[in-house]
Amino acid sequence: MPEAQGFELPLLLFAGFRSLIDQLHAELAAQGHPEVRSAHGFAMQAIGRDGATASELGRRLGISKQAASKTVDRLANLGYVERVDDAADARRKLIRLTDRGVDVLIRSAAIFEELRPQWAKGLGAKRLRELEADLRTKTPGETFRLDVPGWFGTSS
């Protein structure tokens, strides 16, 4: 087998990621969440259990407060989040996940648990564990950055 070209590694990693995400969204659609998009999932993860303000959400996603507000508007219209008064500061609005938002995140986690064995079957369980271990050595820290929407955005 010829030596791989350097540009192939990020493309292959992205293609693998995209394959998993496409399978996730197909299953979420079948389970009653056809309108959820990848950006919505990142936003809901960034909002988290404790909620967030639009400014906090923008920082976590690497996008402007205005872009975060548009995402929140869309998620609110779909029933995944709500804006509530912040108990700590009456001047602020807190964005919180609704029961429907929590449901889609729980379902997503369960779907990923179903997809992983499919990868293990295709690659071999040992090889998948080795791949995951190898990727962990190349990723910084214990947390994952959720700023993918901002990273893929076009800023000048």
Number of C-alpha atoms within 10 A of each C-alpha: 3 4 5 8 7 8 8 10 11 10 11 11 11 12 12 12 11 13 11 16 17 14 14 21 19 13 16 20 13 10 11 10 17 12 11 17 13 15 15 18 17 18 22 26 19 21 24 16 11 10 22 21 20 24 16 18 28 24 17 21 25 20 19 16 17 12 18 22 17 13 19 24 16 14 22 18 11 14 14 22 23 18 19 14 12 15 10 8 9 10 9 14 17 21 25 23 24 16 11 14 22 18 14 20 17 11 17 18 13 12 17 15 11 12 15 14 14 13 14 14 12 11 13 13 15 11 14 17 13 12 12 11 11 11 10 12 9 8 10 9 9 7 7 8 13 19 20 16 18 17 12 9 11 7 7 3
